[in-house]
């Protein structure tokens, strides 16, 4: 999906964003984005995960909880953030260890977070769990929101797209240096 009025960056795609979640669709998005970055040569990858729910942006941390100085919810939020970041780092180590990768853990509404992230990448790759309305066969509620509000082109992979993505990536030649 390409936003209306989109203008391609002068130097082409230099930063590919991958919307990762701990799901098969999130893993497929990271794998596809890594493959695209790898095939393009010299392109960076930004792996993004979004914490859903009421996760605080600033927490007092786990040590404050142990000393009974902090809010137990803040410590739970810190554990949730640390777990999400660890899962993302593990997936990046497995699927994109050969690439220059930035890690982002965002805490807000997933659609809003990915729309915001789209302002800082040249291409965003995400999966779709197809959890939107029944008539939305391919797009779920988050992918539908991102498709309509993103600032950059968005590749939305339908559930089970791994094999198709590998075949497509296998047919793409690496870009020749200019």
Secondary structure, 3 states (H helix, E strand, C coil): CCCCCCCCCCCCCCEEEEEECCCHHHHHHHHHHHHHHHHHCCCEEEEEEEECCCCCCCCCCHHHHHCCCCCHHHHHHHHHHHHHHHHHHHHHHHHCCCCCEEEEEEECCHHHHHHHHHHHCCEEEEECCCCCCCCCCCCCHHHHHHHHHCCCEEEEECCCCHHHHHHHHHHCCCCCCC
